[in-house]
Amino acid sequence: MRASKSVYAPRQLVAFALAASIIFSLPTAEIAARPGAPGETIAGSARVIDGDTISIGEMRIRLEGIDAPEVGQTCQGKGGTDWPCGSASAMALEKLIAGNRVRCDRRGLDKYGRALAVCFVRGRDINAEMVRQGHAWVFEKYSASYVKEQAAAKAESRGIWQASTMPAWDYRQRHWDSVEMQAPNGCAIKGNITKSGRIYHMPWSPWYAQITIDPDKGKRWFCTEADAIAAGWRPVHAH
């Protein structure tokens, strides 16, 4: 990338170099973690993004240890008919929060820079409750938390355990694989611009197929979710 031409006085150059050296000497996790760091608490009014992700202020929070169906995902029901388990999961999380103050205890960061946290409403662990109600799987690839809650939900055929259902991680992979070859350079995330701002859509978004990328209108492709967030786009919400 061609550097822009600028003229700095010697003192300005020294100050700039000193500031840059301080910033880039900080560990990446420390920069990404602000505000708040692992082990600290995030609290406030929350907005539901989907069944396992919320936002408090500008902080996007992934509920640690669980993986909920994607918003556009359907699951098989007891009678053999499909039901909208993804939107039902998001609605269940909204019901658990019910406009109350949410307290999240940070456990680290995921690869997209989102805070990983166990979150509580009036002392109730909502991560555990989502699994207990059958609205989320234990994310066994990363955590062994909530296995008892999952066993109980499965034994009583609650929610996603009514019948054989594709786990969310397989659902996402299938959708990514189906569009990756057609997307430019395999960058399959669509950055759309609407009245609500700059919003990115993953291949499993229910609105993904409706979006046409027109660079002249500022729309663009992203290779990773982290790239989209860094460029100022935000994820589409459940509603």
N, C-alpha and C positions, 0 to 999 in steps of 0.2 A: 504494500500500500504506500502511495507516495505521501511523503510528509509535507504538511503545509509550511509555507515560509513565514517565519516570525522573527522579529528583532527584539532581543532582550538586552538590557544593560547588564554589565558584569554582576552587580549585586543581586539583580533579579534572577539571574541564572543560578547563582549560588543558593539563593533561597529556594528556588524551584527544585534544584537537585537534592537539597537537604530534605525537603518535604517528601519528595518521591522516594528517597532512600528509607525514610521512616515508614511510609505506607507499605512499600513492598517488602520490608523486612518483617512485617507482622504476619503471623500464621494466617493462612487463608480462612480457616474455621473461625478465627476471632473476628475477622472482617465481616464474614457472612452471617455471623451469629447476632450481631447487633440489630435491634435492641434486645438485651437479655442474652445470657449464655447458658450452655448446658448446666442443669442443676438449679437454675433460677426459675422464677414463676412468671407466666404471662397471664394477665387477667383482664376481663372486660366484657363488653357486649360482643357476641360472636355472630358471624354470618356463615351459613352453611354453603359450601361449594358442591360437595357431594357427600356420600355416606361415610366417608372416612377423612374428610378434609374440611376445615373451617378457616375463617380468617378473623383475627381480632385486630382492629385497626389496619395497619399496613402489613402485619405479620401473618403469613400463611402457615397454617399448622396442620401437619399430618398426624392423625391419631395413631400412636405407636402400637405395633403388634397386631394390627387388624388390616383387612383388605375387603372393602365393600364392593358390591356389584357396581359397574359403571352406570351412569345415568340412563344411557340408552339400552342397557342390557335387559333381556328378558330371561326368565327362569321357568322351568317346567313345574306345574302345580300337581296337586294330588290327583286331579281328574284327568291329567294328561294334557291340559291346555296351558298355554304360556301365560305368565303374568309379569307385569313390569317391575321386577325386583329392584332394578337400579333406582328408579324414581321413588319406589316405596322405601328404599333404604335412606335416601336423602330426606324424605318426609319423616321417617322415624327419628332421625337425628335432630331435625327441627323440633319435633315433639318433645324429645328429651331435654332440649335446651329451653324451649318454651319462653324465650325472652329473658331468661335469667342470666345473671352474671356467670361467666365461665372462668374457671381457674385451671390453667394448664402447667404441669410440671415438666420442664424440658428434659429430654433424654439425649439430645444431640441434633444432628442435621442429616437429612437424606441427600442423595446425589444431586437434587435440584435446588438445594439450599433452603428447603422448607424445614421448619422446626419440627422435630419429632417429639411428641409429648403425650403424657397420660393426662386426660382432662376430666374435670369434675364439675358437676352442677349440684349445689347444696350438699356437697360431700359424697355424691354418687359418681362412681367411675363410669363415665359414658362409653369409654372404649369397651369395657367389660359388658356393659348393658347391650351394646349393639351386637356383640357376639351371642350373648344370652338369648336375645330375642330372635336370633336367626337372620339378622340383617347384615352380617359380615362374617368372613372366615378369619380364623387365626392365620396371620401371615407367617406361616411356618418356616419360610426361607430365611426370615430375619429374626423371628422371635418365638419363644415357647410360652409366652404369656397367654392366659385365657383358655387353656386347653380344657379345663374343667367346665367352663361356661359353654364351650363348643360341644363337648360331649353331651351336656344336658340338652342343648338345642337340637342336636342330631337325634337323640333318643326320643324326643317328643315331636320330631318332624316339623319343627318351627321354620317358617320363612324359607330360606334357600335349601333347607333339608327336607322339603316336602317330596322331592324326587331328585333324580340324578341331574346335577347342574354343573355347567362348566365354570370353574373358579375364575375370578376376575383376572388373575394374571395370565391365564391361558386365553381368555377372551380378548385382552388387550394385544397379546402377541399375534393372534390370528388376524385381527384387524390391521395391525401394523404390517404384517407380511403381505396382506392382500393389496396394499397401496404403495409399498416401498419401491417396487420396481418401476412404477409409473411416475413417481415423484422425482423432480430434478435432483440428481446426485443422492437419491435415497432420502432426501429431506422431506418427510411426509407430514409435518405439522403446518397447518394453515393459519396464517395471521390475517385476521379480518378486521376491517374498520367499520364501526357502526356508530349510531348516535350515543351509545353507551361507552364508546372509546375503543381502544385497541384490544382486541380479544383473540386469543389463540385457541384453536380446536385440534384436539388429538384425533387420530383416525377413528376412534370409537365414539366420538361425539355424535349425538343424534342429528346434528345439523351439518356434519362434515361434508356430505355429498352435495349439499345445497350451495356451498361456497365456491365461487370461481375466483382464482387468484389473478388479479389485474394489477401489475406493478405500477401502472400509471395512476392508479387510485390509492397507492400506498400499501396495498396488500402484498404479502410476501410469504415465502416458505421458510420454515425453520427446521434445522436438523435435530435439535434437542429442545426439551422443555426449558432447560437452563438458559439456552440461547434466547428463547422467546422472552423469558422473564428479565434477562439482562438488558434486552432491547426496549423494555418498557411495556410489553404486552402483558395482559393478565388472563388467567384461565376463565373459561365460560362457567357460569354458575348453574346450579341445578334448576333455577327458575329465572 
